[in-house]
Amino acid sequence: MANHQLRIFRNPIIYFLVLMLFVRLDAHAQQSNEDIFKSKYIKNTLQKVTTWQLQNPKHRPTDWTNGAFYAGVVAAYQTTKAGFIRDSLLALGERTGWQPGPRYDHADDIAISQTYIDVYRMKKDRKMIQGTIDTVQKLRTVPGPEMKRHGITWWWCDALFMAPPTLAKLAVTLKDPSYLALNDSLFRQTYDLLYNTTEHLFARDASYLVTKEGVGKREKNGKLVFWSRGNGWVMGGLVRLLEEMPTNHPTRNFYLGIYREMAEKIITLQQQDGLWRASLLDPESYPGGEGSGSGFYCYALAWGINRGLLPKDKYLPAVQKAWTGLNTLLSPDGRVGWVQPIGADPQKNFSAESWEVYGAGAFLLAGSEVIKLKR
């Protein structure tokens, strides 16, 4: 067999044809890489991802997972103006009665309210946000189980995606800055507890903090445990908060400072394939790029470039690599794979077949900002 193959490649005509085939394949690969940044490709892909995920629901509509997914669906609609996406947002509200989840003091249960407020801004129907207003009013006035159990209300870093954008959207929509004051109070408690001012990353919760004596959870390489998706939630939440806050708001620079510190750290942790690993400081111990954290980073960094808050020359290459990497996680029918399942820490039990609705949401958010880039 080897001699037969050798005789074939000694034939100059066949050799030339094979060589041209590889040249064409290489040119096609380069063209495909260019296509993923084109508006037509991005819009088509956002619609395909949205369609697949809508056809494959996994959790109750008001679950925190869907809070992240439908944030992406709103972004996909704003980008594509596809009627079926708008209709899916209205259908969501009709299924839930425009009510948040049952726990009034748990950030997870008002994550879906971001979508309600966005739809309200289109339709101006008060019923779409009244349930959220009532829930937040109770949060203001009635001490809840989360505070009693943990000492602070937003005791885990993911909460900074779930709740702050909801409060900021209410503040802007209702022209009531007291919602931003409430956010400042609760956010600061989480920041003071979980933000590592040396690493510029958030611990997932207090169980991941290390004492002054060095006692606490660590990765195999001895580094502290900083969960990729948890920090992705934070960065995604920060940009959604900053998007709403008035530029002259007295606490805006506090959030902008955190965002820029985290952005500078995050680009140093990006891997060669453009993606981030489940554990940020120990990438060698975890397989493959993780889709949801990587999607949120791509979204947050592209957002900063588009608003002139991050220098383009420094951050654009990272975003281009991230978007390229994210597109390798897509199946032909629009499923976003390599998404770590629900958990509270870095995990290894995920693969190309692993998907979750928040992975699709992060991808949609990323695409909605990448399409705005001027390269």
PEGIFEN-V771411 format. One record per pair of residues at least 24 apart in sequence whose C-alpha atoms are under 10 Angstrom apart, sorted by the first residue. I is the first residue (numbers start at 1). GAP is how many residues later the second one is. Records with the same first field share a line. If there is no record, write none. Layout:
I=GAP + GAP
This chain:
33=291 + 294
34=290
36=284 + 287 + 288 + 291 + 331 + 334 + 335
37=283 + 286 + 287 + 330 + 333 + 334 + 335 + 336 + 338
38=332 + 333 + 334
39=40 + 41 + 328 + 331 + 332 + 333
40=40 + 331
41=330
42=34 + 37 + 38 + 322 + 325 + 326 + 328 + 329
43=33 + 34 + 36 + 37 + 38 + 39 + 321 + 324 + 325 + 328
44=36
45=31 + 282 + 285 + 287 + 288 + 289 + 318 + 319 + 322
46=26 + 27 + 29 + 30 + 31 + 33 + 34 + 288 + 314 + 315 + 317 + 318 + 319 + 320 + 321 + 322
47=26 + 29 + 30 + 32 + 33 + 34 + 35 + 37 + 38 + 287 + 317
48=284 + 285 + 286 + 287
49=24 + 27 + 281 + 282 + 283 + 284 + 285 + 286 + 287 + 311 + 312 + 314 + 315
50=26 + 27 + 34 + 35 + 38 + 284 + 285 + 307 + 310 + 311 + 313 + 314
51=33 + 34 + 37 + 282 + 283 + 284
52=281 + 282 + 283 + 284 + 308
53=281 + 282 + 283 + 302 + 303 + 304 + 305 + 306 + 307 + 308
54=31 + 34 + 303 + 306
56=279 + 300 + 301
57=299 + 300
58=298 + 299
59=297 + 298
60=36 + 41
61=31 + 32 + 34 + 35 + 39 + 40 + 51
62=30 + 31 + 33 + 34 + 36 + 37 + 38 + 39 + 40 + 46 + 47 + 48 + 49 + 50 + 51
63=37 + 38 + 45 + 46 + 47 + 48 + 49
64=36 + 37 + 43 + 44 + 45 + 46 + 47 + 48 + 94 + 95 + 97 + 98 + 293 + 294
65=43 + 44 + 46 + 47 + 97 + 277 + 291 + 292 + 293 + 294 + 296
66=42 + 45 + 46 + 49 + 290 + 291 + 292 + 294 + 295
67=33 + 41 + 42 + 43 + 44 + 45 + 46 + 47 + 48 + 94 + 95 + 290 + 291 + 294
68=43 + 44 + 46 + 47 + 93 + 94 + 165 + 168 + 169 + 289 + 290 + 291 + 292 + 293 + 294 + 296 + 297
69=43 + 46 + 287 + 288 + 289 + 290 + 291 + 292 + 293 + 294 + 295 + 296
70=41 + 42 + 43 + 44 + 45 + 46 + 287 + 288 + 290 + 291 + 292 + 294 + 295
71=40 + 41 + 42 + 43 + 44 + 45 + 47 + 169 + 287 + 290 + 291 + 293 + 294
72=43 + 285 + 286 + 287 + 288 + 289 + 290 + 291 + 292 + 293 + 294 + 295 + 296
73=42 + 287 + 288 + 289 + 290 + 291 + 292 + 295
74=40 + 41 + 42 + 44 + 45 + 287 + 290 + 291 + 294
75=40 + 43 + 286 + 289 + 290 + 291 + 292 + 293 + 294
76=285 + 287 + 288 + 289 + 290 + 291 + 292
77=287 + 291
78=290
79=285 + 286 + 288 + 289 + 290 + 292 + 293
80=288
86=33 + 36
89=26 + 27 + 29 + 30
90=25 + 26 + 29 + 30 + 33 + 38
92=24
93=26 + 34 + 35
94=34
97=30 + 31 + 34
98=28 + 29 + 30 + 31 + 32 + 33 + 34
99=28 + 29 + 30 + 31 + 32 + 33 + 34 + 35 + 36
100=29 + 30 + 31 + 32 + 33 + 34 + 35
101=30 + 31 + 34
102=33
103=32 + 36 + 41 + 42 + 43
104=28 + 30 + 31 + 32 + 33 + 34 + 35 + 36 + 38 + 40 + 41 + 42
105=30 + 31 + 33 + 34 + 35 + 37 + 38 + 39 + 40 + 41 + 42 + 48 + 49 + 58
106=33 + 38 + 39 + 40 + 41 + 47 + 48 + 49 + 53 + 56 + 57
107=39 + 46 + 47 + 48 + 49 + 51 + 52 + 53 + 54 + 55 + 56 + 57 + 59
108=46 + 50 + 51 + 52 + 53 + 54 + 55
109=26 + 50 + 53 + 54
110=25 + 26 + 49 + 52 + 53 + 54 + 55 + 56 + 57
111=48 + 49 + 50 + 51 + 52 + 53 + 54 + 55
112=50 + 51 + 54
113=49 + 50 + 52 + 53 + 54 + 56 + 57
114=48 + 49 + 50 + 51 + 52 + 53 + 54 + 55 + 56 + 126
115=51 + 54
116=50
117=49 + 52 + 53 + 56
118=48 + 51 + 52 + 55
120=53
121=48 + 52
129=41 + 44
132=34 + 35 + 38
133=34 + 37 + 41
136=27 + 30 + 31 + 34 + 43 + 46
137=42
139=43
140=39 + 42
150=56
151=38
152=34 + 35 + 37 + 38 + 41
153=33 + 34 + 36 + 37
154=32 + 33 + 34 + 35 + 36 + 37 + 51
155=31 + 32 + 34 + 35 + 36 + 38 + 39 + 49 + 50 + 51
156=34 + 35 + 37 + 38 + 46 + 47 + 48 + 49 + 50 + 51 + 74 + 188
157=30 + 33 + 34 + 36 + 37 + 38 + 44 + 45 + 46 + 47 + 48 + 49 + 70 + 72 + 73 + 74 + 75 + 76 + 77
158=44 + 45 + 46 + 47 + 71 + 72 + 73 + 74 + 75 + 76 + 77 + 78 + 79 + 186
159=28 + 31 + 45 + 71 + 74 + 75 + 78
160=26 + 27 + 30 + 31 + 70 + 71 + 73 + 74 + 75 + 76 + 77 + 78 + 81
161=69 + 70 + 71 + 72 + 73 + 74 + 75 + 76 + 77 + 78 + 79 + 80
162=71 + 72 + 74 + 75
163=24 + 74 + 78
164=73 + 74 + 76 + 77 + 78
165=71 + 72 + 73 + 74 + 75 + 76 + 77 + 78 + 79 + 80
166=71 + 74 + 75 + 78
167=74 + 77
168=72 + 73 + 74 + 75 + 76 + 77 + 78
169=71 + 72 + 74 + 75 + 76
170=74
171=73 + 74
172=72 + 73 + 74
173=71
177=68 + 72
180=61 + 64 + 65 + 69 + 71
181=70
183=58
184=67 + 68 + 70 + 71
187=68
188=66 + 67
191=67
195=63
196=30
197=61 + 64 + 65
199=25 + 27 + 62 + 63 + 66 + 67 + 82
200=58 + 59 + 60 + 61 + 62 + 63 + 64 + 65 + 66
201=24 + 25 + 26 + 27 + 29 + 30 + 33 + 34 + 57 + 60 + 61 + 62 + 64 + 65 + 79
202=24 + 25 + 26 + 28 + 29 + 30 + 32 + 60
203=24 + 27 + 28 + 142
204=24 + 25 + 26 + 27 + 140 + 141 + 142
205=25 + 139 + 140
208=137
218=63 + 64
219=60 + 62 + 63 + 64 + 66 + 127
220=62 + 64 + 65
221=60 + 61 + 62 + 63 + 64
222=59 + 60
223=56 + 57 + 58 + 59
224=55 + 56 + 57 + 58
225=54 + 55 + 56 + 57 + 120 + 121
226=52 + 53 + 54 + 55 + 56 + 119 + 120
227=50 + 51 + 52 + 53 + 54 + 55 + 66 + 117 + 118 + 119 + 120
228=38 + 41 + 48 + 49 + 50 + 51 + 52 + 53 + 62 + 63 + 64 + 65 + 66 + 68 + 69 + 117 + 118
229=47 + 48 + 49 + 50 + 51 + 61 + 62 + 63 + 64 + 65 + 66 + 67 + 68 + 110 + 111 + 114 + 115 + 116 + 117 + 130
230=48 + 49 + 62 + 63 + 66 + 113 + 114 + 115 + 116
231=31 + 35 + 49 + 62 + 65 + 66
232=30 + 34 + 44 + 60 + 61 + 62 + 63 + 64 + 65 + 66 + 67 + 68 + 130
233=59 + 60 + 62 + 63 + 64 + 67 + 129
234=24 + 25 + 28 + 62 + 63 + 66
235=24 + 25 + 27 + 28 + 31 + 58 + 61 + 62 + 63 + 64 + 65 + 66
236=57 + 59 + 60 + 61 + 62 + 63 + 64 + 65 + 67 + 126 + 129 + 130
237=59 + 63
238=62
239=60 + 61 + 62 + 64 + 65
240=60 + 63
243=60 + 64
256=53
259=41 + 42 + 45 + 50 + 51
260=41 + 44 + 49 + 50
262=35
263=34 + 37 + 38 + 41 + 47 + 52
264=37 + 46 + 50 + 51
266=31 + 35 + 52
267=30 + 34 + 47 + 48 + 50 + 51 + 52 + 55
268=50
270=24 + 27 + 48 + 51 + 52
271=47 + 50 + 51 + 54
272=49 + 50 + 53
273=48 + 49 + 51 + 52 + 53 + 55
274=24 + 43 + 44 + 45 + 46 + 47 + 48 + 49 + 50 + 51 + 52
275=43 + 44 + 46 + 47 + 48 + 49 + 50 + 51
276=46 + 49
277=69 + 70 + 71
278=61 + 62 + 67 + 68 + 69 + 70
279=66 + 67 + 68 + 69
280=66
282=64
285=62 + 63
286=60 + 61 + 62 + 63 + 64
287=51 + 60 + 61 + 62 + 63 + 64
288=50 + 60 + 62 + 63 + 64
289=36 + 37 + 39 + 40 + 48 + 49 + 50 + 51 + 62 + 63
290=36 + 39 + 47 + 48 + 49 + 50 + 56 + 57 + 58 + 60 + 61 + 62 + 64 + 69
291=34 + 35 + 36 + 37 + 38 + 39 + 45 + 46 + 47 + 48 + 49 + 61 + 63 + 64 + 65 + 67 + 68 + 69 + 71 + 72
292=34 + 44 + 45 + 46 + 47 + 48 + 49 + 63 + 64 + 65 + 66 + 67 + 68 + 69 + 70 + 71
293=46 + 47 + 65 + 66 + 69 + 70
294=28 + 29 + 31 + 32 + 45 + 65 + 68 + 69 + 72
295=27 + 28 + 30 + 31 + 44 + 63 + 64 + 65 + 66 + 67 + 68 + 69 + 70 + 71 + 72
296=62 + 63 + 65 + 66 + 67 + 68 + 69 + 70
297=25 + 26 + 65 + 68 + 69
298=24 + 25 + 27 + 28 + 64 + 65 + 67 + 68 + 69 + 71 + 72
299=24 + 63 + 64 + 65 + 66 + 67 + 68 + 69 + 70 + 71
300=62 + 65 + 66 + 69
301=65 + 68 + 69
302=63 + 64 + 65 + 66 + 67 + 68 + 69 + 70 + 71
303=62 + 63 + 65 + 66 + 67 + 69 + 70
304=65
305=64 + 65 + 67 + 68 + 69
306=63 + 64 + 65 + 66 + 67 + 68
312=61 + 62 + 63
313=62
316=54 + 57 + 58 + 59
317=58
319=47 + 51 + 54
320=50 + 53 + 55
322=44
323=40 + 43 + 44 + 47
326=37 + 40 + 41
327=36
328=24
329=24 + 34
330=30 + 33
334=26
335=24 + 25
336=24 + 25 + 26 + 27
